[in-house]
Amino acid sequence: MRLKHIFPLSGYQDSSYRMTPALMRARARYQRNNTITGISVALVIGSIYYFAATAVGVDDFGDVPIPPLDEKTIEELKLEQKSIELVELERKKRLEAAMSKFK
């Protein structure tokens, strides 16, 4: 199907769907204000992101009490960590074996 059947041409487009000089003249009035608005919005968003990233970096959780753990819970956590490490090691071995086939 031809493109011109899907998107009909407007009075501001030539046959290759590019802007005509009339459209460029009509948009020229707004280009400066749109640029200033875009830069302003980007600066506000960037400053909010920067503030949030730096505010999180200075948090100190030293005053938050950590409840004591009994020996059974500590052993369960150690076993869980060991199983995670074993799974990760197995995944790494499979990946290395698969990569060695391509060498």
DABELWO-V909140 format. One record per backbone hydrogen bond with DSSP energy under -1.0 kcal/mol. CO is the residue of the C=O (numbers start at 1). NH is the residue of the N-H. If there is no record, write none. Layout:
BEGIN
co=CO nh=NH
co=CO nh=NH
END
This chain:
BEGIN
co=3 nh=7
co=10 nh=13
co=12 nh=20
co=14 nh=17
co=18 nh=14
co=20 nh=24
co=21 nh=25
co=22 nh=26
co=23 nh=27
co=24 nh=28
co=30 nh=34
co=31 nh=35
co=32 nh=36
co=33 nh=37
co=34 nh=38
co=35 nh=39
co=36 nh=40
co=37 nh=41
co=38 nh=42
co=39 nh=43
co=40 nh=44
co=41 nh=45
co=42 nh=46
co=43 nh=47
co=44 nh=48
co=45 nh=49
co=46 nh=50
co=47 nh=51
co=48 nh=52
co=49 nh=53
co=50 nh=54
co=51 nh=55
co=52 nh=56
co=53 nh=57
co=56 nh=59
co=61 nh=64
co=70 nh=74
co=71 nh=75
co=72 nh=76
co=73 nh=77
co=74 nh=78
co=75 nh=79
co=76 nh=80
co=77 nh=81
co=78 nh=82
co=79 nh=83
co=80 nh=84
co=81 nh=85
co=82 nh=86
co=83 nh=87
co=84 nh=88
co=85 nh=89
co=86 nh=90
co=87 nh=91
co=88 nh=92
co=89 nh=93
co=90 nh=94
co=91 nh=95
co=92 nh=96
co=93 nh=97
co=94 nh=98
co=95 nh=99
co=96 nh=100
END
